[in-house]
Amino acid sequence: MSAYAALAEPHRRQILDLLRDGERPAGELVEHIALSQPGVSKHLKVLREAGLVVVRVDGKQRLYALRPEPLAEVDQWLEPYRAFWSRRLDALELHLEENP
C-alpha cells in the first residue's frame, strides 16, 4: 500500500499524529484511539507496510515509531497545491484591502 492510500484513513492519521512526539507502545496507542486493540493493530500493519512506521520489540512490548521519509514524498506532491492556495489567499487579501 502506498503512503497516500495509508493516509486516506482517519484513524491511521491519528496514529501518525500520536507518533510525532516519539516512539509509543501499541497499548498506549489503543488508549488514545477509539478502536479495539485488534483494530489498532490492523491500522499499524497497514502503516508498517506503507513504510510510515517501524516497530521494535522491547520485552513484551511492541514500540512503534514514525518514519518521516515517505511523508517527504507526500510533502513534495502537495507543494504545488500550497503554492496554488497561497496565490488564492494573497488575491483574497488584496481584494479585502481594496474593498473594505
Gaussian input, Z-matrix of N, CA and C with variables (Angstrom, degrees):
# hf/3-21g

backbone

0 1
 N
 C     1     B1
 C     2     B2     1     A1
 N     3     B3     2     A2     1     D1
 C     4     B4     3     A3     2     D2
 C     5     B5     4     A4     3     D3
 N     6     B6     5     A5     4     D4
 C     7     B7     6     A6     5     D5
 C     8     B8     7     A7     6     D6
 N     9     B9     8     A8     7     D7
 C    10    B10     9     A9     8     D8
 C    11    B11    10    A10     9     D9
 N    12    B12    11    A11    10    D10
 C    13    B13    12    A12    11    D11
 C    14    B14    13    A13    12    D12
 N    15    B15    14    A14    13    D13
 C    16    B16    15    A15    14    D14
 C    17    B17    16    A16    15    D15
 N    18    B18    17    A17    16    D16
 C    19    B19    18    A18    17    D17
 C    20    B20    19    A19    18    D18
 N    21    B21    20    A20    19    D19
 C    22    B22    21    A21    20    D20
 C    23    B23    22    A22    21    D21
 N    24    B24    23    A23    22    D22
 C    25    B25    24    A24    23    D23
 C    26    B26    25    A25    24    D24
 N    27    B27    26    A26    25    D25
 C    28    B28    27    A27    26    D26
 C    29    B29    28    A28    27    D27
 N    30    B30    29    A29    28    D28
 C    31    B31    30    A30    29    D29
 C    32    B32    31    A31    30    D30
 N    33    B33    32    A32    31    D31
 C    34    B34    33    A33    32    D32
 C    35    B35    34    A34    33    D33
 N    36    B36    35    A35    34    D34
 C    37    B37    36    A36    35    D35
 C    38    B38    37    A37    36    D36
 N    39    B39    38    A38    37    D37
 C    40    B40    39    A39    38    D38
 C    41    B41    40    A40    39    D39
 N    42    B42    41    A41    40    D40
 C    43    B43    42    A42    41    D41
 C    44    B44    43    A43    42    D42
 N    45    B45    44    A44    43    D43
 C    46    B46    45    A45    44    D44
 C    47    B47    46    A46    45    D45
 N    48    B48    47    A47    46    D46
 C    49    B49    48    A48    47    D47
 C    50    B50    49    A49    48    D48
 N    51    B51    50    A50    49    D49
 C    52    B52    51    A51    50    D50
 C    53    B53    52    A52    51    D51
 N    54    B54    53    A53    52    D52
 C    55    B55    54    A54    53    D53
 C    56    B56    55    A55    54    D54
 N    57    B57    56    A56    55    D55
 C    58    B58    57    A57    56    D56
 C    59    B59    58    A58    57    D57
 N    60    B60    59    A59    58    D58
 C    61    B61    60    A60    59    D59
 C    62    B62    61    A61    60    D60
 N    63    B63    62    A62    61    D61
 C    64    B64    63    A63    62    D62
 C    65    B65    64    A64    63    D63
 N    66    B66    65    A65    64    D64
 C    67    B67    66    A66    65    D65
 C    68    B68    67    A67    66    D66
 N    69    B69    68    A68    67    D67
 C    70    B70    69    A69    68    D68
 C    71    B71    70    A70    69    D69
 N    72    B72    71    A71    70    D70
 C    73    B73    72    A72    71    D71
 C    74    B74    73    A73    72    D72
 N    75    B75    74    A74    73    D73
 C    76    B76    75    A75    74    D74
 C    77    B77    76    A76    75    D75
 N    78    B78    77    A77    76    D76
 C    79    B79    78    A78    77    D77
 C    80    B80    79    A79    78    D78
 N    81    B81    80    A80    79    D79
 C    82    B82    81    A81    80    D80
 C    83    B83    82    A82    81    D81
 N    84    B84    83    A83    82    D82
 C    85    B85    84    A84    83    D83
 C    86    B86    85    A85    84    D84
 N    87    B87    86    A86    85    D85
 C    88    B88    87    A87    86    D86
 C    89    B89    88    A88    87    D87
 N    90    B90    89    A89    88    D88
 C    91    B91    90    A90    89    D89
 C    92    B92    91    A91    90    D90
 N    93    B93    92    A92    91    D91
 C    94    B94    93    A93    92    D92
 C    95    B95    94    A94    93    D93
 N    96    B96    95    A95    94    D94
 C    97    B97    96    A96    95    D95
 C    98    B98    97    A97    96    D96
 N    99    B99    98    A98    97    D97
 C   100   B100    99    A99    98    D98
 C   101   B101   100   A100    99    D99
 N   102   B102   101   A101   100   D100
 C   103   B103   102   A102   101   D101
 C   104   B104   103   A103   102   D102
 N   105   B105   104   A104   103   D103
 C   106   B106   105   A105   104   D104
 C   107   B107   106   A106   105   D105
 N   108   B108   107   A107   106   D106
 C   109   B109   108   A108   107   D107
 C   110   B110   109   A109   108   D108
 N   111   B111   110   A110   109   D109
 C   112   B112   111   A111   110   D110
 C   113   B113   112   A112   111   D111
 N   114   B114   113   A113   112   D112
 C   115   B115   114   A114   113   D113
 C   116   B116   115   A115   114   D114
 N   117   B117   116   A116   115   D115
 C   118   B118   117   A117   116   D116
 C   119   B119   118   A118   117   D117
 N   120   B120   119   A119   118   D118
 C   121   B121   120   A120   119   D119
 C   122   B122   121   A121   120   D120
 N   123   B123   122   A122   121   D121
 C   124   B124   123   A123   122   D122
 C   125   B125   124   A124   123   D123
 N   126   B126   125   A125   124   D124
 C   127   B127   126   A126   125   D125
 C   128   B128   127   A127   126   D126
 N   129   B129   128   A128   127   D127
 C   130   B130   129   A129   128   D128
 C   131   B131   130   A130   129   D129
 N   132   B132   131   A131   130   D130
 C   133   B133   132   A132   131   D131
 C   134   B134   133   A133   132   D132
 N   135   B135   134   A134   133   D133
 C   136   B136   135   A135   134   D134
 C   137   B137   136   A136   135   D135
 N   138   B138   137   A137   136   D136
 C   139   B139   138   A138   137   D137
 C   140   B140   139   A139   138   D138
 N   141   B141   140   A140   139   D139
 C   142   B142   141   A141   140   D140
 C   143   B143   142   A142   141   D141
 N   144   B144   143   A143   142   D142
 C   145   B145   144   A144   143   D143
 C   146   B146   145   A145   144   D144
 N   147   B147   146   A146   145   D145
 C   148   B148   147   A147   146   D146
 C   149   B149   148   A148   147   D147
 N   150   B150   149   A149   148   D148
 C   151   B151   150   A150   149   D149
 C   152   B152   151   A151   150   D150
 N   153   B153   152   A152   151   D151
 C   154   B154   153   A153   152   D152
 C   155   B155   154   A154   153   D153
 N   156   B156   155   A155   154   D154
 C   157   B157   156   A156   155   D155
 C   158   B158   157   A157   156   D156
 N   159   B159   158   A158   157   D157
 C   160   B160   159   A159   158   D158
 C   161   B161   160   A160   159   D159
 N   162   B162   161   A161   160   D160
 C   163   B163   162   A162   161   D161
 C   164   B164   163   A163   162   D162
 N   165   B165   164   A164   163   D163
 C   166   B166   165   A165   164   D164
 C   167   B167   166   A166   165   D165
 N   168   B168   167   A167   166   D166
 C   169   B169   168   A168   167   D167
 C   170   B170   169   A169   168   D168
 N   171   B171   170   A170   169   D169
 C   172   B172   171   A171   170   D170
 C   173   B173   172   A172   171   D171
 N   174   B174   173   A173   172   D172
 C   175   B175   174   A174   173   D173
 C   176   B176   175   A175   174   D174
 N   177   B177   176   A176   175   D175
 C   178   B178   177   A177   176   D176
 C   179   B179   178   A178   177   D177
 N   180   B180   179   A179   178   D178
 C   181   B181   180   A180   179   D179
 C   182   B182   181   A181   180   D180
 N   183   B183   182   A182   181   D181
 C   184   B184   183   A183   182   D182
 C   185   B185   184   A184   183   D183
 N   186   B186   185   A185   184   D184
 C   187   B187   186   A186   185   D185
 C   188   B188   187   A187   186   D186
 N   189   B189   188   A188   187   D187
 C   190   B190   189   A189   188   D188
 C   191   B191   190   A190   189   D189
 N   192   B192   191   A191   190   D190
 C   193   B193   192   A192   191   D191
 C   194   B194   193   A193   192   D192
 N   195   B195   194   A194   193   D193
 C   196   B196   195   A195   194   D194
 C   197   B197   196   A196   195   D195
 N   198   B198   197   A197   196   D196
 C   199   B199   198   A198   197   D197
 C   200   B200   199   A199   198   D198
 N   201   B201   200   A200   199   D199
 C   202   B202   201   A201   200   D200
 C   203   B203   202   A202   201   D201
 N   204   B204   203   A203   202   D202
 C   205   B205   204   A204   203   D203
 C   206   B206   205   A205   204   D204
 N   207   B207   206   A206   205   D205
 C   208   B208   207   A207   206   D206
 C   209   B209   208   A208   207   D207
 N   210   B210   209   A209   208   D208
 C   211   B211   210   A210   209   D209
 C   212   B212   211   A211   210   D210
 N   213   B213   212   A212   211   D211
 C   214   B214   213   A213   212   D212
 C   215   B215   214   A214   213   D213
 N   216   B216   215   A215   214   D214
 C   217   B217   216   A216   215   D215
 C   218   B218   217   A217   216   D216
 N   219   B219   218   A218   217   D217
 C   220   B220   219   A219   218   D218
 C   221   B221   220   A220   219   D219
 N   222   B222   221   A221   220   D220
 C   223   B223   222   A222   221   D221
 C   224   B224   223   A223   222   D222
 N   225   B225   224   A224   223   D223
 C   226   B226   225   A225   224   D224
 C   227   B227   226   A226   225   D225
 N   228   B228   227   A227   226   D226
 C   229   B229   228   A228   227   D227
 C   230   B230   229   A229   228   D228
 N   231   B231   230   A230   229   D229
 C   232   B232   231   A231   230   D230
 C   233   B233   232   A232   231   D231
 N   234   B234   233   A233   232   D232
 C   235   B235   234   A234   233   D233
 C   236   B236   235   A235   234   D234
 N   237   B237   236   A236   235   D235
 C   238   B238   237   A237   236   D236
 C   239   B239   238   A238   237   D237
 N   240   B240   239   A239   238   D238
 C   241   B241   240   A240   239   D239
 C   242   B242   241   A241   240   D240
 N   243   B243   242   A242   241   D241
 C   244   B244   243   A243   242   D242
 C   245   B245   244   A244   243   D243
 N   246   B246   245   A245   244   D244
 C   247   B247   246   A246   245   D245
 C   248   B248   247   A247   246   D246
 N   249   B249   248   A248   247   D247
 C   250   B250   249   A249   248   D248
 C   251   B251   250   A250   249   D249
 N   252   B252   251   A251   250   D250
 C   253   B253   252   A252   251   D251
 C   254   B254   253   A253   252   D252
 N   255   B255   254   A254   253   D253
 C   256   B256   255   A255   254   D254
 C   257   B257   256   A256   255   D255
 N   258   B258   257   A257   256   D256
 C   259   B259   258   A258   257   D257
 C   260   B260   259   A259   258   D258
 N   261   B261   260   A260   259   D259
 C   262   B262   261   A261   260   D260
 C   263   B263   262   A262   261   D261
 N   264   B264   263   A263   262   D262
 C   265   B265   264   A264   263   D263
 C   266   B266   265   A265   264   D264
 N   267   B267   266   A266   265   D265
 C   268   B268   267   A267   266   D266
 C   269   B269   268   A268   267   D267
 N   270   B270   269   A269   268   D268
 C   271   B271   270   A270   269   D269
 C   272   B272   271   A271   270   D270
 N   273   B273   272   A272   271   D271
 C   274   B274   273   A273   272   D272
 C   275   B275   274   A274   273   D273
 N   276   B276   275   A275   274   D274
 C   277   B277   276   A276   275   D275
 C   278   B278   277   A277   276   D276
 N   279   B279   278   A278   277   D277
 C   280   B280   279   A279   278   D278
 C   281   B281   280   A280   279   D279
 N   282   B282   281   A281   280   D280
 C   283   B283   282   A282   281   D281
 C   284   B284   283   A283   282   D282
 N   285   B285   284   A284   283   D283
 C   286   B286   285   A285   284   D284
 C   287   B287   286   A286   285   D285
 N   288   B288   287   A287   286   D286
 C   289   B289   288   A288   287   D287
 C   290   B290   289   A289   288   D288
 N   291   B291   290   A290   289   D289
 C   292   B292   291   A291   290   D290
 C   293   B293   292   A292   291   D291
 N   294   B294   293   A293   292   D292
 C   295   B295   294   A294   293   D293
 C   296   B296   295   A295   294   D294
 N   297   B297   296   A296   295   D295
 C   298   B298   297   A297   296   D296
 C   299   B299   298   A298   297   D297

   B1=1.4458
   B2=1.5249
   B3=1.3059
   B4=1.4624
   B5=1.5275
   B6=1.3142
   B7=1.4662
   B8=1.5242
   B9=1.3229
   B10=1.4640
   B11=1.5230
   B12=1.3178
   B13=1.4645
   B14=1.5255
   B15=1.3149
   B16=1.4653
   B17=1.5235
   B18=1.3123
   B19=1.4650
   B20=1.5221
   B21=1.3104
   B22=1.4640
   B23=1.5288
   B24=1.3214
   B25=1.4543
   B26=1.5316
   B27=1.3405
   B28=1.4672
   B29=1.5290
   B30=1.3268
   B31=1.4676
   B32=1.5290
   B33=1.3107
   B34=1.4762
   B35=1.5251
   B36=1.3256
   B37=1.4764
   B38=1.5262
   B39=1.3283
   B40=1.4609
   B41=1.5317
   B42=1.3175
   B43=1.4684
   B44=1.5260
   B45=1.3271
   B46=1.4684
   B47=1.5249
   B48=1.3238
   B49=1.4690
   B50=1.5280
   B51=1.3228
   B52=1.4628
   B53=1.5220
   B54=1.3245
   B55=1.4708
   B56=1.5268
   B57=1.3231
   B58=1.4752
   B59=1.5166
   B60=1.3326
   B61=1.4611
   B62=1.5187
   B63=1.3233
   B64=1.4550
   B65=1.5125
   B66=1.2894
   B67=1.4575
   B68=1.5342
   B69=1.3489
   B70=1.4704
   B71=1.5293
   B72=1.3303
   B73=1.4635
   B74=1.5275
   B75=1.3165
   B76=1.4586
   B77=1.5236
   B78=1.3291
   B79=1.4663
   B80=1.5181
   B81=1.3059
   B82=1.4675
   B83=1.5277
   B84=1.3205
   B85=1.4645
   B86=1.5244
   B87=1.3346
   B88=1.4627
   B89=1.5255
   B90=1.3323
   B91=1.4714
   B92=1.5276
   B93=1.3303
   B94=1.4637
   B95=1.5212
   B96=1.3183
   B97=1.4680
   B98=1.5267
   B99=1.3041
   B100=1.4655
   B101=1.5303
   B102=1.3192
   B103=1.4701
   B104=1.5176
   B105=1.3162
   B106=1.4603
   B107=1.5313
   B108=1.3315
   B109=1.4637
   B110=1.5247
   B111=1.3556
   B112=1.4736
   B113=1.5313
   B114=1.3293
   B115=1.4627
   B116=1.5182
   B117=1.3290
   B118=1.4673
   B119=1.5264
   B120=1.3237
   B121=1.4732
   B122=1.5205
   B123=1.3208
   B124=1.4702
   B125=1.5328
   B126=1.3253
   B127=1.4688
   B128=1.5269
   B129=1.3350
   B130=1.4632
   B131=1.5278
   B132=1.3226
   B133=1.4610
   B134=1.5320
   B135=1.3229
   B136=1.4685
   B137=1.5306
   B138=1.3280
   B139=1.4664
   B140=1.5228
   B141=1.3344
   B142=1.4757
   B143=1.5157
   B144=1.3261
   B145=1.4600
   B146=1.5277
   B147=1.3186
   B148=1.4618
   B149=1.5312
   B150=1.3324
   B151=1.4607
   B152=1.5112
   B153=1.3261
   B154=1.4636
   B155=1.5235
   B156=1.3223
   B157=1.4609
   B158=1.5266
   B159=1.3210
   B160=1.4628
   B161=1.5207
   B162=1.3158
   B163=1.4641
   B164=1.5148
   B165=1.3157
   B166=1.4571
   B167=1.5174
   B168=1.3112
   B169=1.4592
   B170=1.5171
   B171=1.3430
   B172=1.4627
   B173=1.5314
   B174=1.3179
   B175=1.4696
   B176=1.5206
   B177=1.3308
   B178=1.4615
   B179=1.5240
   B180=1.3157
   B181=1.4612
   B182=1.5214
   B183=1.3219
   B184=1.4635
   B185=1.5224
   B186=1.3114
   B187=1.4608
   B188=1.5249
   B189=1.3209
   B190=1.4632
   B191=1.5197
   B192=1.3362
   B193=1.4609
   B194=1.5266
   B195=1.2977
   B196=1.4617
   B197=1.5209
   B198=1.3213
   B199=1.4701
   B200=1.5165
   B201=1.3159
   B202=1.4704
   B203=1.5286
   B204=1.3238
   B205=1.4654
   B206=1.5369
   B207=1.3371
   B208=1.4722
   B209=1.5306
   B210=1.3205
   B211=1.4623
   B212=1.5263
   B213=1.3216
   B214=1.4641
   B215=1.5229
   B216=1.3238
   B217=1.4641
   B218=1.5326
   B219=1.3127
   B220=1.4732
   B221=1.5280
   B222=1.3175
   B223=1.4634
   B224=1.5279
   B225=1.3196
   B226=1.4721
   B227=1.5221
   B228=1.3163
   B229=1.4661
   B230=1.5284
   B231=1.3215
   B232=1.4678
   B233=1.5277
   B234=1.3238
   B235=1.4653
   B236=1.5266
   B237=1.3296
   B238=1.4628
   B239=1.5371
   B240=1.3251
   B241=1.4632
   B242=1.5232
   B243=1.3340
   B244=1.4704
   B245=1.5182
   B246=1.3329
   B247=1.4656
   B248=1.5269
   B249=1.3272
   B250=1.4699
   B251=1.5232
   B252=1.3355
   B253=1.4589
   B254=1.5177
   B255=1.2977
   B256=1.4677
   B257=1.5284
   B258=1.3389
   B259=1.4715
   B260=1.5259
   B261=1.3245
   B262=1.4655
   B263=1.5348
   B264=1.3151
   B265=1.4600
   B266=1.5184
   B267=1.3302
   B268=1.4674
   B269=1.5174
   B270=1.3231
   B271=1.4667
   B272=1.5233
   B273=1.3156
   B274=1.4677
   B275=1.5205
   B276=1.3204
   B277=1.4604
   B278=1.5281
   B279=1.3264
   B280=1.4498
   B281=1.5258
   B282=1.3142
   B283=1.4561
   B284=1.5308
   B285=1.3243
   B286=1.4563
   B287=1.5276
   B288=1.3223
   B289=1.4666
   B290=1.5181
   B291=1.3449
   B292=1.4704
   B293=1.5232
   B294=1.3098
   B295=1.4657
   B296=1.5220
   B297=1.3237
   B298=1.4849
   B299=1.5031
   A1=108.79
   A2=115.69
   A3=119.89
   A4=110.92
   A5=115.50
   A6=120.19
   A7=110.19
   A8=117.18
   A9=120.87
   A10=111.32
   A11=116.95
   A12=121.09
   A13=110.50
   A14=117.05
   A15=120.58
   A16=111.26
   A17=116.78
   A18=121.16
   A19=113.02
   A20=117.48
   A21=120.69
   A22=112.33
   A23=118.35
   A24=121.33
   A25=110.37
   A26=118.60
   A27=121.60
   A28=115.24
   A29=118.68
   A30=119.36
   A31=111.22
   A32=116.78
   A33=119.44
   A34=110.56
   A35=116.84
   A36=119.01
   A37=110.14
   A38=116.92
   A39=120.60
   A40=110.64
   A41=116.78
   A42=120.49
   A43=109.99
   A44=117.28
   A45=120.12
   A46=110.71
   A47=117.13
   A48=120.42
   A49=110.53
   A50=116.93
   A51=120.83
   A52=112.21
   A53=116.57
   A54=120.39
   A55=113.23
   A56=117.33
   A57=119.63
   A58=112.23
   A59=116.74
   A60=120.45
   A61=113.31
   A62=116.86
   A63=119.94
   A64=112.68
   A65=113.39
   A66=123.23
   A67=110.31
   A68=115.27
   A69=120.47
   A70=109.65
   A71=115.85
   A72=118.64
   A73=110.26
   A74=115.79
   A75=120.98
   A76=111.40
   A77=117.60
   A78=120.67
   A79=112.79
   A80=116.54
   A81=120.43
   A82=110.74
   A83=117.05
   A84=120.34
   A85=110.42
   A86=116.55
   A87=121.04
   A88=109.90
   A89=117.69
   A90=121.99
   A91=112.13
   A92=117.39
   A93=121.48
   A94=114.49
   A95=116.58
   A96=119.90
   A97=108.35
   A98=116.29
   A99=121.64
   A100=111.24
   A101=115.21
   A102=121.94
   A103=109.11
   A104=115.23
   A105=120.48
   A106=109.68
   A107=115.50
   A108=119.60
   A109=110.91
   A110=119.20
   A111=117.94
   A112=112.46
   A113=117.29
   A114=120.32
   A115=112.32
   A116=115.72
   A117=119.73
   A118=109.99
   A119=116.96
   A120=120.39
   A121=111.22
   A122=116.47
   A123=120.83
   A124=110.41
   A125=116.76
   A126=120.32
   A127=111.43
   A128=117.00
   A129=119.82
   A130=110.87
   A131=116.82
   A132=120.14
   A133=110.76
   A134=116.88
   A135=120.72
   A136=109.74
   A137=116.82
   A138=120.51
   A139=111.58
   A140=117.25
   A141=120.50
   A142=110.54
   A143=116.56
   A144=120.28
   A145=111.92
   A146=117.25
   A147=121.52
   A148=111.39
   A149=116.77
   A150=120.79
   A151=114.26
   A152=117.42
   A153=120.81
   A154=113.53
   A155=117.24
   A156=120.69
   A157=109.16
   A158=114.36
   A159=121.86
   A160=107.27
   A161=115.23
   A162=120.90
   A163=108.78
   A164=114.69
   A165=119.67
   A166=107.21
   A167=114.72
   A168=120.53
   A169=108.45
   A170=115.07
   A171=121.93
   A172=106.70
   A173=115.81
   A174=119.83
   A175=109.35
   A176=116.04
   A177=120.96
   A178=112.26
   A179=117.12
   A180=120.40
   A181=112.32
   A182=113.30
   A183=120.74
   A184=105.43
   A185=116.10
   A186=121.59
   A187=108.82
   A188=115.29
   A189=121.72
   A190=109.50
   A191=114.33
   A192=120.81
   A193=109.17
   A194=114.66
   A195=122.50
   A196=110.16
   A197=116.19
   A198=122.85
   A199=106.57
   A200=119.04
   A201=120.63
   A202=114.99
   A203=118.37
   A204=119.76
   A205=113.80
   A206=119.75
   A207=117.92
   A208=112.83
   A209=116.87
   A210=119.97
   A211=111.31
   A212=117.05
   A213=120.23
   A214=110.09
   A215=116.95
   A216=120.87
   A217=110.58
   A218=116.11
   A219=120.53
   A220=109.34
   A221=116.75
   A222=121.35
   A223=110.99
   A224=116.95
   A225=120.49
   A226=110.71
   A227=117.07
   A228=120.67
   A229=110.60
   A230=117.36
   A231=121.71
   A232=113.64
   A233=117.90
   A234=121.74
   A235=113.57
   A236=121.48
   A237=120.17
   A238=112.80
   A239=116.09
   A240=119.37
   A241=110.98
   A242=116.86
   A243=119.67
   A244=109.94
   A245=116.67
   A246=120.55
   A247=110.07
   A248=117.09
   A249=121.58
   A250=110.53
   A251=116.50
   A252=119.54
   A253=111.54
   A254=118.08
   A255=120.71
   A256=110.12
   A257=115.92
   A258=119.26
   A259=110.77
   A260=116.36
   A261=120.47
   A262=110.85
   A263=116.37
   A264=119.57
   A265=111.17
   A266=117.30
   A267=120.21
   A268=110.38
   A269=117.38
   A270=121.32
   A271=110.49
   A272=117.23
   A273=120.38
   A274=110.57
   A275=117.43
   A276=121.27
   A277=110.26
   A278=117.13
   A279=121.22
   A280=110.61
   A281=117.43
   A282=122.22
   A283=110.73
   A284=117.32
   A285=120.92
   A286=112.23
   A287=116.10
   A288=119.68
   A289=111.95
   A290=116.02
   A291=121.35
   A292=112.48
   A293=118.11
   A294=122.99
   A295=110.67
   A296=115.39
   A297=117.95
   A298=113.54
   D1=140.73
   D2=179.76
   D3=-79.27
   D4=161.87
   D5=176.13
   D6=-59.75
   D7=-37.81
   D8=179.69
   D9=-60.56
   D10=-46.61
   D11=-179.74
   D12=-66.06
   D13=-39.90
   D14=179.30
   D15=-63.76
   D16=-37.69
   D17=-178.16
   D18=-74.63
   D19=-12.36
   D20=-177.72
   D21=-68.82
   D22=-21.02
   D23=-175.11
   D24=-95.43
   D25=125.95
   D26=-175.42
   D27=-58.40
   D28=-38.23
   D29=179.69
   D30=-65.67
   D31=-35.81
   D32=178.02
   D33=-67.33
   D34=-38.81
   D35=175.82
   D36=-63.83
   D37=-37.90
   D38=178.63
   D39=-63.64
   D40=-40.73
   D41=177.13
   D42=-61.58
   D43=-45.14
   D44=179.03
   D45=-62.47
   D46=-39.04
   D47=176.96
   D48=-59.04
   D49=-42.66
   D50=179.14
   D51=-65.84
   D52=-32.04
   D53=-177.95
   D54=-83.50
   D55=-7.78
   D56=178.84
   D57=-59.17
   D58=-33.80
   D59=-177.64
   D60=-83.93
   D61=-3.21
   D62=177.83
   D63=134.12
   D64=178.98
   D65=-176.79
   D66=-60.37
   D67=141.36
   D68=178.05
   D69=-140.54
   D70=147.33
   D71=174.59
   D72=-73.86
   D73=153.80
   D74=-178.76
   D75=-57.40
   D76=-40.17
   D77=-179.61
   D78=-60.14
   D79=-36.67
   D80=178.36
   D81=-68.32
   D82=-36.95
   D83=176.48
   D84=-63.08
   D85=-40.57
   D86=178.86
   D87=-61.10
   D88=-40.37
   D89=-179.32
   D90=-61.94
   D91=-30.72
   D92=-174.93
   D93=-93.72
   D94=-11.28
   D95=-174.86
   D96=-117.68
   D97=138.40
   D98=-177.53
   D99=-78.15
   D100=57.04
   D101=177.89
   D102=-140.63
   D103=160.21
   D104=174.89
   D105=-72.08
   D106=166.89
   D107=177.49
   D108=-59.86
   D109=-43.68
   D110=177.52
   D111=-62.54
   D112=-34.54
   D113=178.09
   D114=-65.18
   D115=-44.50
   D116=177.71
   D117=-64.75
   D118=-40.96
   D119=178.86
   D120=-60.31
   D121=-40.29
   D122=178.09
   D123=-60.43
   D124=-44.35
   D125=179.89
   D126=-68.74
   D127=-37.12
   D128=177.34
   D129=-64.05
   D130=-37.21
   D131=177.23
   D132=-62.07
   D133=-44.08
   D134=178.71
   D135=-62.30
   D136=-44.00
   D137=179.83
   D138=-64.10
   D139=-37.61
   D140=176.22
   D141=-64.92
   D142=-46.08
   D143=-178.81
   D144=-64.07
   D145=-29.72
   D146=177.72
   D147=-82.57
   D148=-5.20
   D149=179.15
   D150=80.05
   D151=12.60
   D152=-177.23
   D153=-85.63
   D154=-22.58
   D155=176.52
   D156=-135.18
   D157=157.22
   D158=172.42
   D159=-122.78
   D160=155.61
   D161=179.72
   D162=-124.31
   D163=144.05
   D164=172.75
   D165=-135.47
   D166=143.60
   D167=-179.47
   D168=-93.79
   D169=131.40
   D170=177.62
   D171=-131.72
   D172=95.19
   D173=-174.96
   D174=66.02
   D175=-121.33
   D176=-179.47
   D177=-90.19
   D178=-7.37
   D179=-176.44
   D180=-96.43
   D181=149.47
   D182=168.71
   D183=-107.72
   D184=122.07
   D185=-179.29
   D186=-105.64
   D187=130.96
   D188=-177.08
   D189=-110.33
   D190=142.12
   D191=179.42
   D192=-137.38
   D193=149.96
   D194=179.06
   D195=-74.30
   D196=139.54
   D197=170.80
   D198=-109.72
   D199=108.58
   D200=-173.70
   D201=-76.18
   D202=-17.58
   D203=-174.26
   D204=-56.50
   D205=-46.52
   D206=178.94
   D207=-64.03
   D208=-26.74
   D209=178.71
   D210=-70.74
   D211=-25.46
   D212=176.80
   D213=-63.85
   D214=-37.25
   D215=177.45
   D216=-64.28
   D217=-42.03
   D218=177.79
   D219=-64.94
   D220=-41.50
   D221=178.79
   D222=-60.17
   D223=-42.79
   D224=178.50
   D225=-63.49
   D226=-39.22
   D227=179.19
   D228=-66.11
   D229=-35.43
   D230=-178.23
   D231=-76.76
   D232=-20.22
   D233=-174.51
   D234=-51.68
   D235=-48.54
   D236=179.49
   D237=-61.41
   D238=-30.70
   D239=178.79
   D240=-72.68
   D241=-35.42
   D242=175.12
   D243=-63.22
   D244=-42.68
   D245=178.64
   D246=-62.87
   D247=-41.72
   D248=178.19
   D249=-58.74
   D250=-49.81
   D251=-177.92
   D252=-69.73
   D253=-32.02
   D254=177.71
   D255=-62.91
   D256=-44.27
   D257=178.18
   D258=-63.32
   D259=-41.72
   D260=-179.65
   D261=-64.24
   D262=-41.84
   D263=179.84
   D264=-70.00
   D265=-35.55
   D266=175.23
   D267=-62.56
   D268=-41.58
   D269=178.54
   D270=-65.15
   D271=-40.36
   D272=177.72
   D273=-63.82
   D274=-43.27
   D275=178.65
   D276=-59.75
   D277=-45.42
   D278=178.77
   D279=-61.32
   D280=-44.93
   D281=179.10
   D282=-59.55
   D283=-44.20
   D284=-179.71
   D285=-66.76
   D286=-35.44
   D287=177.68
   D288=-68.36
   D289=-36.59
   D290=-178.91
   D291=-79.69
   D292=-21.15
   D293=-176.96
   D294=-129.69
   D295=72.85
   D296=-176.56
   D297=-67.38

